[in-house]
Amino acid sequence: MTVGDVPISNHPGTIDSPNGLCEGGVVSRKATETLTNFTIATGRDSTVSGDSGVTLTISRSTTFGVTGTISSTTSVSASDVITTVKEDVGVSVAATKSGTSSTSGAWKVPSAWKRGQLQIGAIKHKGSVQKYVENKACKKVASGTAATYNIPETGWYFHHVKLG
């Protein structure tokens, strides 16, 4: 099939050059996420507990922190990881998250529960970022070792759990 003077391959999303070859050398990166989970922040009063019917609050004036890890490689830097996760996963992340919450959290322990706990923290994303280089046959080939990450989103989240 052709469009104008450019032949189009039968593979969606690819355009073949007139001679079927690419220039090669085009670099791309791909994030593969394996897990997301809520992680409680460190800091004074990052969790508060109470009995049935009690309203629990976490103040926004307290400084909290959630640490993350990035194992960068010679082919994928820490900044590449953060940029690629934002592009591929669609969330803003950072190597670590520290600061105050812009909102206070409040939650009333349900009457059906004996005890509950309100927590502040961040959603952490775990996975890897691999670098790819397009060869002259138009194929993306993995290049070097993938970087791994376990890093928090840049926003704070409130979470509640049943203790009894």
DSSP file with accessible surface (Angstrom, degrees, kcal/mol):
  #  RESIDUE AA STRUCTURE BP1 BP2  ACC     N-H-->O    O-->H-N    N-H-->O    O-->H-N    TCO  KAPPA ALPHA  PHI   PSI    X-CA   Y-CA   Z-CA
    1    1 A M              0   0  153      0, 0.0     7,-3.0     0, 0.0     2,-0.3   0.000 360.0 360.0 360.0 142.2    0.0    0.0    0.0
    2    2 A T  E     -A    7   0A  95      5,-0.3     2,-0.5     2,-0.0     3,-0.1  -0.941 360.0-158.8-130.1 151.7    1.3    3.5   -0.7
    3    3 A V  E >  S-A    6   0A  96      3,-2.2     3,-2.1    -2,-0.3     2,-0.2  -0.977  76.1 -43.0-124.3 112.6    0.4    7.0    0.3
    4    4 A G  T 3  S-     0   0   68     -2,-0.5    -2,-0.0     1,-0.3     0, 0.0  -0.485 122.7 -28.6  64.5-126.8    1.7    9.5   -2.2
    5    5 A D  T 3  S+     0   0  161     -2,-0.2    -1,-0.3    -3,-0.1    -3,-0.0   0.338 119.9  94.0-101.4   3.7    5.2    8.4   -3.0
    6    6 A V  E <  S-A    3   0A  64     -3,-2.1    -3,-2.2    11,-0.0     2,-0.2  -0.875  70.9-136.0-104.8 119.5    5.9    6.7    0.4
    7    7 A P  E     -A    2   0A  44      0, 0.0     9,-0.6     0, 0.0     2,-0.4  -0.490  17.5-148.2 -69.7 140.0    5.2    3.0    0.7
    8    8 A I  B     -B   15   0B  39     -7,-3.0     7,-0.2     7,-0.2     9,-0.0  -0.928  12.2-129.3-109.9 135.0    3.4    2.1    3.9
    9    9 A S        -     0   0   12      5,-0.6     5,-0.1    -2,-0.4     4,-0.1  -0.250  20.3-115.8 -76.4 169.7    4.0   -1.3    5.6
   10   10 A N  S    S+     0   0  147      2,-0.1    -1,-0.1     5,-0.0     5,-0.1   0.394  92.2  95.1 -82.9   1.7    1.3   -3.6    6.7
   11   11 A H  S >  S-     0   0  129      3,-0.1     3,-1.6     1,-0.0    -2,-0.2  -0.865  84.3-118.4 -97.0 118.8    2.4   -3.1   10.3
   12   12 A P  T 3  S+     0   0  129      0, 0.0     3,-0.1     0, 0.0    -2,-0.1  -0.246  95.1  20.6 -56.3 138.7    0.4   -0.4   12.1
   13   13 A G  T 3  S+     0   0   89      1,-0.2     2,-0.4    -4,-0.1    -2,-0.0   0.522 103.1 100.9  84.1   4.9    2.4    2.5   13.2
   14   14 A T    <   -     0   0   64     -3,-1.6    -5,-0.6    -5,-0.1     2,-0.5  -0.951  49.8-162.8-125.3 144.5    5.4    2.0   10.9
   15   15 A I  B     -B    8   0B 117     -2,-0.4     2,-0.3    -7,-0.2    -7,-0.2  -0.993  17.5-141.8-121.4 123.6    6.4    3.6    7.7
   16   16 A D        -     0   0   61     -9,-0.6     6,-0.1    -2,-0.5     5,-0.0  -0.636  17.9-123.3 -81.7 141.3    8.9    1.9    5.5
   17   17 A S    >   -     0   0   35     -2,-0.3     3,-2.2     4,-0.1     5,-0.1  -0.401  36.7 -97.8 -73.5 162.5   11.5    4.0    3.7
   18   18 A P  T 3  S+     0   0  113      0, 0.0    -1,-0.1     0, 0.0    -2,-0.1   0.838 127.6  39.8 -54.1 -31.8   11.5    3.6   -0.1
   19   19 A N  T 3  S-     0   0  121      2,-0.2     3,-0.1     0, 0.0    -2,-0.0   0.349 115.3-113.6-100.5   7.4   14.5    1.1    0.2
   20   20 A G  S <  S+     0   0   40     -3,-2.2     2,-0.3     1,-0.2    -4,-0.0   0.592  80.6 109.2  78.8   8.4   13.1   -0.6    3.3
   21   21 A L        -     0   0   94    117,-0.0    -2,-0.2   116,-0.0    -1,-0.2  -0.874  56.1-142.8-119.1 154.9   15.9    0.6    5.6
   22   22 A a        -     0   0   31    114,-2.4   117,-0.1    -2,-0.3     3,-0.0  -0.659  26.8-117.7-103.8 165.6   16.1    3.1    8.4
   23   23 A E        -     0   0  182     -2,-0.2   113,-0.2     1,-0.1    -1,-0.1   0.805  53.0-148.9 -70.8 -29.0   18.9    5.4    9.2
   24   24 A G        +     0   0   19    111,-0.4   111,-0.3   112,-0.1     3,-0.1   0.009  64.8  84.0  80.4 165.4   19.5    3.7   12.5
   25   25 A G        +     0   0   51    109,-3.0     2,-0.3     1,-0.3   110,-0.1   0.382  50.2 145.0  87.0  -5.0   20.7    5.2   15.8
   26   26 A V        -     0   0   87    108,-0.4   108,-2.6   109,-0.1     2,-0.4  -0.542  38.8-147.8 -70.5 124.6   17.4    6.6   17.0
   27   27 A V  E     +C  133   0C  66     -2,-0.3     2,-0.3   106,-0.2   106,-0.2  -0.779  24.9 163.0 -99.2 137.3   17.3    6.2   20.8
   28   28 A S  E     -C  132   0C  33    104,-2.5   104,-3.4    -2,-0.4     2,-0.3  -0.939  21.4-146.0-142.2 164.7   14.2    5.6   22.8
   29   29 A R  E     -C  131   0C  76     -2,-0.3     2,-0.4   102,-0.2   102,-0.2  -0.974   6.4-158.8-132.9 151.1   13.4    4.4   26.3
   30   30 A K  E     -C  130   0C 105    100,-2.2   100,-2.2    -2,-0.3     2,-0.4  -0.994   7.7-147.8-135.7 126.5   10.5    2.3   27.7
   31   31 A A  E     -C  129   0C   6     -2,-0.4     2,-0.5    53,-0.3    98,-0.2  -0.796   9.3-166.7 -91.3 133.7    9.3    2.1   31.3
   32   32 A T  E     -C  128   0C  75     96,-3.0    96,-2.2    -2,-0.4     2,-0.4  -0.967  10.4-155.3-120.2 110.0    7.9   -1.2   32.4
   33   33 A E  E     +C  127   0C  62     -2,-0.5    94,-0.3    94,-0.2     3,-0.1  -0.723  19.2 173.7 -90.0 135.2    6.0   -0.9   35.7
   34   34 A T  E     +     0   0C 100     92,-3.0     2,-0.3    -2,-0.4    93,-0.2   0.632  62.7   9.4-111.5 -20.7    5.6   -4.0   37.9
   35   35 A L  E     -C  126   0C  87     91,-1.7    91,-2.9     2,-0.0     2,-0.4  -0.981  46.7-167.4-161.3 143.3    4.0   -2.7   41.1
   36   36 A T  E     +C  125   0C  70     -2,-0.3     2,-0.3    89,-0.2    89,-0.2  -0.989  22.9 162.1-128.7 142.4    2.4    0.3   42.7
   37   37 A N  E     -C  124   0C  71     87,-1.8    87,-3.4    -2,-0.4     2,-0.4  -0.991  40.3-105.7-154.9 156.2    1.7    0.5   46.4
   38   38 A F  E     -C  123   0C  47     -2,-0.3     2,-0.5    85,-0.2    85,-0.2  -0.696  33.7-164.3 -82.1 132.7    0.9    3.1   49.1
   39   39 A T  E     -C  122   0C  37     83,-2.7    83,-2.0    -2,-0.4     2,-0.2  -0.985  19.3-124.2-122.5 126.3    3.9    3.8   51.4
   40   40 A I  E     -C  121   0C  70     -2,-0.5    81,-0.3    81,-0.2     7,-0.1  -0.451  31.2-120.3 -67.9 136.7    3.4    5.6   54.7
   41   41 A A        -     0   0    3     79,-2.7     2,-0.2     5,-0.2    25,-0.2  -0.353  18.5-120.7 -73.1 155.9    5.5    8.7   55.1
   42   42 A T  B     +H   65   0D  99     23,-3.2    23,-1.6    -2,-0.1     2,-0.2  -0.611  64.5  85.5 -87.7 159.3    8.1    9.2   57.8
   43   43 A G  S >  S-     0   0   38     -2,-0.2     3,-1.4    21,-0.2    21,-0.1  -0.417  84.2 -49.8 127.2 156.6    7.7   12.1   60.1
   44   44 A R  T 3  S+     0   0  166     19,-0.3    -2,-0.0     1,-0.3    18,-0.0  -0.315 121.4   2.5 -59.6 132.0    5.9   13.0   63.3
   45   45 A D  T 3  S+     0   0   87      2,-0.1    -1,-0.3     1,-0.1    14,-0.1   0.795  76.8 143.9  61.0  34.8    2.2   12.1   63.3
   46   46 A S  S <  S+     0   0   15     -3,-1.4    74,-2.1     1,-0.1     2,-0.3   0.669  75.1  34.9 -76.0 -13.4    2.3   10.5   59.8
   47   47 A T  E     -D  119   0C  49     72,-0.2     2,-0.4    -7,-0.1    72,-0.2  -0.994  68.7-175.1-135.2 142.9   -0.3    8.0   61.3
   48   48 A V  E     -D  118   0C  34     70,-2.2    70,-2.7    -2,-0.3     2,-0.3  -0.996   8.2-161.2-135.1 140.1   -3.0    8.6   63.9
   49   49 A S  E     +D  117   0C  48     -2,-0.4     2,-0.3    68,-0.2    68,-0.2  -0.866  15.0 160.5-120.5 154.7   -5.2    6.0   65.4
   50   50 A G  E     -D  116   0C   7     66,-2.2    66,-2.5    -2,-0.3     3,-0.1  -0.986  34.0 -93.4-164.5 169.7   -8.5    6.1   67.2
   51   51 A D  E >   -D  115   0C  88     -2,-0.3     3,-2.1    64,-0.2    58,-0.3  -0.301  63.6 -58.5 -85.0 171.7  -11.6    4.3   68.3
   52   52 A S  T 3  S+     0   0   50     62,-1.6    -1,-0.2     1,-0.3    59,-0.2  -0.135 123.3  15.4 -49.2 133.5  -15.0    4.0   66.6
   53   53 A G  T 3  S+     0   0   35     56,-2.1     2,-0.3     1,-0.2    -1,-0.3   0.301  93.4 126.7  84.2  -8.8  -16.7    7.3   65.9
   54   54 A V    <   -     0   0   67     -3,-2.1    55,-2.6    56,-0.1     2,-0.6  -0.625  58.0-132.2 -84.9 138.1  -13.6    9.4   66.5
   55   55 A T  E     -J  108   0E  83     -2,-0.3     2,-0.4    53,-0.3    53,-0.3  -0.817  22.6-156.8 -89.7 122.1  -12.5   11.9   63.7
   56   56 A L  E     -J  107   0E  10     51,-3.5    51,-2.3    -2,-0.6     2,-0.3  -0.802  10.9-171.5 -99.4 140.4   -8.8   11.5   63.0
   57   57 A T  E     -J  106   0E  88     -2,-0.4     2,-0.4    49,-0.2    49,-0.2  -0.967  17.6-158.8-133.5 148.9   -6.8   14.3   61.4
   58   58 A I  E     -J  105   0E   3     47,-2.3    47,-2.1    -2,-0.3     2,-0.2  -0.998  28.3-129.3-123.7 124.1   -3.3   14.8   60.0
   59   59 A S    >   -     0   0   54     -2,-0.4     3,-0.9    45,-0.2    42,-0.3  -0.456   2.5-143.1 -78.0 145.2   -2.0   18.4   59.9
   60   60 A R  T 3  S+     0   0  139      1,-0.2    41,-0.1    -2,-0.2    -1,-0.1   0.558  94.0  73.5 -80.9  -6.6   -0.6   19.9   56.8
   61   61 A S  T 3  S+     0   0   91     39,-0.1     2,-0.3     2,-0.1    -1,-0.2   0.484  78.5  92.3 -86.5  -0.3    2.0   21.9   58.9
   62   62 A T  S <  S-     0   0   11     -3,-0.9    39,-0.6   -17,-0.1     2,-0.4  -0.744  77.2-124.7 -95.5 140.7    4.0   18.8   59.6
   63   63 A T  E     - I   0 100D  85     -2,-0.3   -19,-0.3    37,-0.2     2,-0.3  -0.718  33.1-179.0 -86.7 131.5    7.0   17.8   57.3
   64   64 A F  E     - I   0  99D   3     35,-3.1    35,-2.5    -2,-0.4     2,-0.3  -0.816   7.8-160.5-124.1 164.5    6.8   14.3   55.9
   65   65 A G  E     -HI  42  98D   9    -23,-1.6   -23,-3.2    -2,-0.3     2,-0.4  -0.999  13.5-172.0-149.0 146.9    9.1   12.2   53.7
   66   66 A V  E     - I   0  97D   5     31,-2.9    31,-3.0    -2,-0.3     2,-0.2  -0.977  21.3-150.1-135.1 122.2    9.0    9.1   51.4
   67   67 A T  E     - I   0  96D 103     -2,-0.4     2,-0.3    29,-0.2    29,-0.2  -0.616  13.7-174.0 -93.4 154.9   12.3    7.8   50.1
   68   68 A G        -     0   0   16     27,-0.7     2,-0.4    -2,-0.2    83,-0.3  -0.821  13.9-133.3-134.7 175.5   12.8    6.1   46.8
   69   69 A T  E     -E  150   0C  92     81,-2.0    81,-2.4    -2,-0.3     2,-0.4  -0.995  13.2-176.0-136.6 142.3   15.5    4.3   44.9
   70   70 A I  E     -E  149   0C  36     -2,-0.4     2,-1.0    79,-0.2    79,-0.2  -0.986  11.6-159.4-133.4 123.1   16.8    4.4   41.4
   71   71 A S  E     -E  148   0C  57     77,-2.7    77,-1.1    -2,-0.4    -2,-0.0  -0.800  22.7-166.3-100.9  88.3   19.6    2.2   40.2
   72   72 A S        -     0   0   70     -2,-1.0     2,-0.2    75,-0.2     5,-0.2  -0.299   0.5-157.4 -71.0 161.9   20.8    4.0   37.2
   73   73 A T        -     0   0   37      3,-2.7     3,-0.1    72,-0.1    74,-0.1  -0.736  37.0 -91.7-129.0 179.1   23.1    2.4   34.7
   74   74 A T  S    S+     0   0  153     -2,-0.2     3,-0.1     1,-0.2    70,-0.0   0.784 128.3  39.6 -66.3 -23.0   25.6    3.6   32.1
   75   75 A S  S    S+     0   0   13     70,-0.3     2,-0.4     1,-0.2    -1,-0.2   0.648 120.0  41.9-101.4 -15.7   22.8    3.6   29.5
   76   76 A V  S    S-     0   0    0     69,-0.2    -3,-2.7    -3,-0.1    -1,-0.2  -0.938  72.6-158.3-136.4 112.8   19.9    4.9   31.6
   77   77 A S     >  -     0   0   43     -2,-0.4     4,-1.9    -5,-0.2     5,-0.1  -0.343  33.1-106.6 -83.9 168.0   20.4    7.8   34.0
   78   78 A A  H  > S+     0   0   41      1,-0.2     4,-2.2     2,-0.2     5,-0.2   0.903 122.9  51.1 -60.4 -41.2   18.2    8.7   37.0
   79   79 A S  H  > S+     0   0   78      1,-0.2     4,-2.4     2,-0.2    -1,-0.2   0.873 106.7  54.7 -67.7 -33.1   16.8   11.7   35.2
   80   80 A D  H  > S+     0   0   40      2,-0.2     4,-2.8     1,-0.2     5,-0.2   0.899 107.3  51.5 -61.5 -41.0   16.0    9.4   32.2
   81   81 A V  H  X S+     0   0    0     -4,-1.9     4,-2.8     2,-0.2     5,-0.3   0.956 110.9  46.1 -60.8 -50.8   14.1    7.2   34.6
   82   82 A I  H  X S+     0   0   50     -4,-2.2     4,-2.0     1,-0.2    11,-0.2   0.933 116.4  45.2 -61.3 -44.1   12.0   10.1   36.0
   83   83 A T  H  X S+     0   0   71     -4,-2.4     4,-2.2     1,-0.2    -1,-0.2   0.925 114.5  47.7 -65.5 -44.6   11.3   11.5   32.5
   84   84 A T  H  X S+     0   0    6     -4,-2.8     4,-3.3     2,-0.2     5,-0.4   0.899 110.1  51.4 -67.6 -40.2   10.4    8.1   31.0
   85   85 A V  H  X>S+     0   0    0     -4,-2.8     4,-2.5    -5,-0.2     5,-1.1   0.930 110.6  49.9 -62.5 -42.0    8.1    7.1   33.9
   86   86 A K  H  X5S+     0   0  120     -4,-2.0     4,-0.7    -5,-0.3    -2,-0.2   0.929 116.9  41.2 -62.0 -42.6    6.2   10.4   33.5
   87   87 A E  H  <5S+     0   0  139     -4,-2.2    -2,-0.2    -5,-0.1    -1,-0.2   0.932 125.9  31.6 -71.2 -46.3    5.9    9.8   29.7
   88   88 A D  H  <5S+     0   0   63     -4,-3.3    -3,-0.2    -5,-0.2    -2,-0.2   0.852 130.9  30.9 -84.8 -37.1    5.0    6.1   29.7
   89   89 A V  H  <5S-     0   0   48     -4,-2.5    -3,-0.2    -5,-0.4    -2,-0.1   0.737  98.3-130.4 -94.4 -28.1    3.1    5.7   33.0
   90   90 A G     << +     0   0   60     -5,-1.1     2,-0.3    -4,-0.7    -4,-0.2   0.747  65.9 110.0  87.5  22.4    1.6    9.2   33.1
   91   91 A V        -     0   0   32     -6,-0.6     2,-0.5    62,-0.0    -1,-0.3  -0.965  67.9-119.6-129.5 149.0    2.5   10.2   36.7
   92   92 A S        +     0   0   51     -2,-0.3    62,-2.0    -3,-0.1    63,-0.3  -0.761  41.7 174.9 -85.2 126.8    5.0   12.7   38.1
   93   93 A V  B     -K  153   0F  10     -2,-0.5     2,-0.3    60,-0.3    60,-0.2  -0.823  15.6-163.0-128.4 166.3    7.6   11.0   40.3
   94   94 A A        -     0   0   26     58,-2.1     3,-0.1    -2,-0.3    -2,-0.0  -0.961  35.9-112.6-144.7 160.7   10.7   12.0   42.1
   95   95 A A  S    S+     0   0   44     -2,-0.3   -27,-0.7     1,-0.2     2,-0.3   0.901 105.1   1.0 -62.6 -38.7   13.7   10.2   43.6
   96   96 A T  E     -I   67   0D  80    -29,-0.2     2,-0.5    55,-0.1   -29,-0.2  -0.976  67.8-142.5-143.9 157.7   12.4   11.2   47.1
   97   97 A K  E     +I   66   0D  39    -31,-3.0   -31,-2.9    -2,-0.3     2,-0.3  -0.988  29.3 158.4-124.3 124.8    9.4   13.2   48.3
   98   98 A S  E     +I   65   0D  89     -2,-0.5     2,-0.3   -33,-0.2   -33,-0.2  -0.997  25.8  65.5-146.3 143.1    9.7   15.5   51.3
   99   99 A G  E    S-I   64   0D  22    -35,-2.5   -35,-3.1    -2,-0.3     2,-0.3  -0.924  76.1 -47.2 145.0-166.9    7.7   18.5   52.5
  100  100 A T  E     -I   63   0D  76     -2,-0.3     2,-0.2   -37,-0.2   -37,-0.2  -0.711  52.4-110.0-100.5 154.0    4.4   19.5   53.9
  101  101 A S        -     0   0    4    -39,-0.6   -39,-0.1    -2,-0.3    54,-0.0  -0.559  15.6-140.1 -78.5 144.7    1.0   18.4   52.6
  102  102 A S  S    S+     0   0   98     -2,-0.2     2,-0.3   -41,-0.0    -1,-0.1   0.624  87.5  39.7 -80.6 -11.8   -1.0   21.2   51.0
  103  103 A T  S    S-     0   0   77    -44,-0.1     2,-0.3   -43,-0.0    -2,-0.1  -0.962  81.7-122.2-133.8 153.2   -4.2   19.9   52.6
  104  104 A S        -     0   0   69     -2,-0.3     2,-0.4   -45,-0.1   -45,-0.2  -0.671  26.6-132.7 -88.2 151.3   -5.0   18.4   56.0
  105  105 A G  E     +J   58   0E   5    -47,-2.1   -47,-2.3    -2,-0.3     2,-0.4  -0.866  25.6 175.9-106.6 137.2   -6.5   14.9   56.1
  106  106 A A  E     +J   57   0E  73     -2,-0.4     2,-0.3   -49,-0.2   -49,-0.2  -0.997   3.8 165.4-139.7 138.9   -9.6   14.1   58.2
  107  107 A W  E     -J   56   0E  41    -51,-2.3   -51,-3.5    -2,-0.4     2,-0.5  -0.969  27.7-136.1-155.1 135.0  -11.4   10.8   58.5
  108  108 A K  E     -J   55   0E 129     -2,-0.3   -53,-0.3   -53,-0.3   -56,-0.1  -0.832  27.5-120.8 -96.6 126.6  -14.0    9.5   60.9
  109  109 A V        -     0   0    1    -55,-2.6   -56,-2.1    -2,-0.5     7,-0.1  -0.490  39.2-111.2 -64.2 122.9  -13.5    5.9   62.1
  110  110 A P    >   -     0   0   48      0, 0.0     3,-1.7     0, 0.0   -56,-0.1  -0.223  16.2-122.1 -58.6 149.3  -16.7    4.1   61.1
  111  111 A S  T 3  S+     0   0  109      1,-0.3   -59,-0.1   -59,-0.2    -2,-0.1   0.764 111.1  61.8 -65.0 -24.0  -19.1    2.9   63.9
  112  112 A A  T 3  S+     0   0   86      2,-0.0     2,-0.4   -59,-0.0    -1,-0.3   0.603  94.5  77.9 -77.5 -10.5  -18.8   -0.7   62.6
  113  113 A W    <   -     0   0   55     -3,-1.7   -61,-0.1     1,-0.1     3,-0.1  -0.792  67.0-152.7-100.6 144.5  -15.0   -0.6   63.3
  114  114 A K  S    S-     0   0  161     50,-1.7   -62,-1.6    -2,-0.4     2,-0.3   0.920  83.0  -1.9 -75.9 -46.3  -13.5   -1.0   66.8
  115  115 A R  E     -D   51   0C  93     49,-1.1    48,-2.3   -64,-0.3    49,-1.5  -0.990  66.2-176.0-143.5 152.9  -10.3    1.0   65.8
  116  116 A G  E     -DF  50 162C   0    -66,-2.5   -66,-2.2    -2,-0.3     2,-0.4  -0.920  12.6-143.0-142.5 168.9   -9.0    2.7   62.7
  117  117 A Q  E     -DF  49 161C  34     44,-2.3    44,-2.2    -2,-0.3     2,-0.4  -0.999   3.3-151.8-139.1 135.8   -5.9    4.5   61.5
  118  118 A L  E     -DF  48 160C   4    -70,-2.7   -70,-2.2    -2,-0.4     2,-0.3  -0.891  22.4-173.3-103.5 135.0   -5.4    7.5   59.2
  119  119 A Q  E     -DF  47 159C  15     40,-3.2    40,-2.5    -2,-0.4     2,-0.4  -0.950  17.0-151.9-129.9 147.8   -2.1    7.6   57.3
  120  120 A I  E     + F   0 158C   0    -74,-2.1   -79,-2.7    -2,-0.3     2,-0.3  -0.934  41.9 111.3-114.6 144.2   -0.3   10.1   55.0
  121  121 A G  E     -CF  40 157C   0     36,-2.3    36,-2.9    -2,-0.4     2,-0.3  -0.919  53.9 -85.7-176.4-156.7    2.1    8.9   52.4
  122  122 A A  E     -C   39   0C   0    -83,-2.0   -83,-2.7    -2,-0.3     2,-0.5  -0.951  31.2-108.9-137.9 154.9    2.8    8.5   48.7
  123  123 A I  E     -C   38   0C  39     32,-0.4    30,-2.6    -2,-0.3     2,-0.4  -0.753  38.5-151.9 -81.4 125.0    2.0    6.0   45.9
  124  124 A K  E     -CG  37 152C  25    -87,-3.4   -87,-1.8    -2,-0.5     2,-0.4  -0.833   3.1-151.7-103.3 142.4    5.3    4.4   45.0
  125  125 A H  E     -CG  36 151C   8     26,-3.0    26,-2.3    -2,-0.4     2,-0.4  -0.940  10.4-167.7-113.7 133.1    6.0    3.0   41.5
  126  126 A K  E     +CG  35 150C  99    -91,-2.9   -92,-3.0    -2,-0.4   -91,-1.7  -0.961  34.1  87.0-123.8 137.8    8.3    0.1   40.9
  127  127 A G  E     -CG  33 149C   7     22,-2.2    22,-2.5    -2,-0.4     2,-0.3  -0.964  60.2 -80.2 172.6-153.2    9.7   -1.2   37.6
  128  128 A S  E     -CG  32 148C  35    -96,-2.2   -96,-3.0    -2,-0.3     2,-0.4  -0.958  16.8-144.5-142.1 158.1   12.5   -0.7   35.1
  129  129 A V  E     -CG  31 147C   0     18,-2.7    18,-2.5    -2,-0.3     2,-0.4  -0.995  18.3-165.8-126.0 124.7   13.5    1.5   32.2
  130  130 A Q  E     -C   30   0C  33   -100,-2.2  -100,-2.2    -2,-0.4     2,-0.4  -0.890  14.3-135.6-111.8 139.5   15.3    0.1   29.2
  131  131 A K  E     -CG  29 143C  47     12,-0.6    12,-3.0    -2,-0.4     2,-0.4  -0.759  22.1-167.0 -90.4 139.2   17.1    2.0   26.5
  132  132 A Y  E     -CG  28 142C  67   -104,-3.4  -104,-2.5    -2,-0.4     2,-0.4  -0.964   8.7-160.5-126.0 145.7   16.5    0.9   22.9
  133  133 A V  E     -CG  27 141C  43      8,-2.5     8,-2.3    -2,-0.4     2,-0.4  -0.994  20.9-129.2-125.5 129.3   18.4    1.9   19.7
  134  134 A E  E     - G   0 140C  45   -108,-2.6  -109,-3.0    -2,-0.4  -108,-0.4  -0.626  24.9-149.4 -78.3 129.4   16.8    1.5   16.3
  135  135 A N    >   -     0   0   62      4,-2.8     3,-1.8    -2,-0.4  -111,-0.4  -0.338  33.2 -93.1 -90.3 179.8   19.0   -0.4   13.9
  136  136 A K  T 3  S+     0   0  148      1,-0.3  -114,-2.4  -113,-0.2  -112,-0.1   0.634 124.2  63.5 -71.4 -11.7   19.2    0.1   10.1
  137  137 A A  T 3  S-     0   0   57   -116,-0.2    -1,-0.3     2,-0.2     3,-0.1   0.198 119.4-110.2 -93.5  14.4   16.6   -2.7    9.7
  138  138 A a  S <  S+     0   0   38     -3,-1.8     2,-0.4     1,-0.2    -2,-0.1   0.710  75.8 133.5  68.4  23.4   14.1   -0.5   11.5
  139  139 A K        -     0   0  136     -4,-0.1    -4,-2.8  -117,-0.1     2,-0.5  -0.871  56.9-128.7-106.2 137.6   14.1   -2.8   14.6
  140  140 A K  E     - G   0 134C 135     -2,-0.4     2,-0.4    -6,-0.2    -6,-0.2  -0.754  28.4-166.7 -84.4 124.8   14.4   -1.5   18.2
  141  141 A V  E     - G   0 133C  74     -8,-2.3    -8,-2.5    -2,-0.5     2,-0.0  -0.943  25.1-111.6-117.6 130.8   17.2   -3.3   20.0
  142  142 A A  E     - G   0 132C  56     -2,-0.4     2,-0.5   -10,-0.2   -10,-0.3  -0.341  34.2-158.8 -58.4 137.9   17.7   -3.2   23.8
  143  143 A S  E     - G   0 131C  40    -12,-3.0   -12,-0.6   -68,-0.0    -1,-0.0  -0.981  45.9 -27.9-127.2 121.8   20.9   -1.4   24.6
  144  144 A G  E    S-     0   0C  53     -2,-0.5     2,-0.3   -14,-0.1   -13,-0.0  -0.146  98.0 -35.7  73.3-168.8   22.8   -1.8   27.8
  145  145 A T  E     -     0   0C  99    -15,-0.1   -70,-0.3     1,-0.1   -69,-0.2  -0.694  62.4-114.2 -93.0 140.9   21.4   -2.7   31.2
  146  146 A A  E     -     0   0C  26     -2,-0.3     2,-0.3   -16,-0.1   -16,-0.2  -0.411  25.2-127.8 -70.5 146.1   17.9   -1.5   32.3
  147  147 A A  E     - G   0 129C   0    -18,-2.5   -18,-2.7    -2,-0.1     2,-0.3  -0.698  21.8-144.4 -87.8 147.1   17.7    0.9   35.3
  148  148 A T  E     -EG  71 128C  74    -77,-1.1   -77,-2.7    -2,-0.3     2,-0.3  -0.837  16.2-170.3-112.1 154.9   15.3   -0.1   38.1
  149  149 A Y  E     +EG  70 127C   4    -22,-2.5   -22,-2.2    -2,-0.3   -79,-0.2  -0.986  27.3 177.3-143.9 152.1   13.2    2.2   40.2
  150  150 A N  E     +EG  69 126C  42    -81,-2.4   -81,-2.0    -2,-0.3   -24,-0.2  -0.679  40.4 153.1-148.3  84.0   11.0    2.2   43.3
  151  151 A I  E     - G   0 125C   0    -26,-2.3   -26,-3.0   -83,-0.3     2,-0.2  -0.895  39.4-115.9-129.5 149.8   10.0    5.9   43.5
  152  152 A P  E     - G   0 124C   0      0, 0.0   -58,-2.1     0, 0.0   -28,-0.2  -0.489  27.7-112.0 -85.3 152.9    7.2    8.0   44.9
  153  153 A E  B     -K   93   0F  25    -30,-2.6   -60,-0.3   -60,-0.2   -59,-0.0  -0.347  32.4-115.6 -67.4 161.9    4.7   10.2   43.1
  154  154 A T  S    S+     0   0   66    -62,-2.0     2,-0.2    -2,-0.1   -61,-0.1   0.624  90.1  78.5 -81.8 -10.6    5.1   13.9   43.8
  155  155 A G  S    S-     0   0   29    -63,-0.3   -32,-0.4   -32,-0.1     2,-0.3  -0.633  78.8-119.8 -98.4 156.1    1.7   14.2   45.5
  156  156 A W        -     0   0   34     -2,-0.2     2,-0.3   -34,-0.1   -34,-0.2  -0.679  26.8-163.3 -89.1 149.3    0.6   13.3   49.0
  157  157 A Y  E     -F  121   0C  94    -36,-2.9   -36,-2.3    -2,-0.3     2,-0.4  -0.967  11.7-140.7-131.5 148.3   -2.2   10.7   49.6
  158  158 A F  E     -F  120   0C  66     -2,-0.3     2,-0.3   -38,-0.2   -38,-0.2  -0.883  22.8-179.4-107.1 142.6   -4.3    9.9   52.7
  159  159 A H  E     -F  119   0C  77    -40,-2.5   -40,-3.2    -2,-0.4     2,-0.4  -0.981  10.4-157.2-139.8 145.0   -5.1    6.3   53.4
  160  160 A H  E     -F  118   0C  89     -2,-0.3     2,-0.3   -42,-0.2   -42,-0.2  -0.966   8.5-171.8-128.9 149.3   -7.1    4.7   56.2
  161  161 A V  E     -F  117   0C  39    -44,-2.2   -44,-2.3    -2,-0.4     2,-0.5  -0.962  26.9-114.2-137.0 153.4   -7.1    1.1   57.6
  162  162 A K  E     +F  116   0C 126     -2,-0.3   -46,-0.2   -46,-0.2    -2,-0.0  -0.745  26.2 178.4 -86.6 127.2   -9.1   -1.0   60.0
  163  163 A L              0   0   85    -48,-2.3   -47,-0.2    -2,-0.5    -1,-0.1   0.603 360.0 360.0-101.2 -19.9   -7.2   -1.9   63.1
  164  164 A G              0   0   42    -49,-1.5   -50,-1.7     0, 0.0   -49,-1.1  -0.994 360.0 360.0-175.7 360.0   -9.9   -3.8   64.8
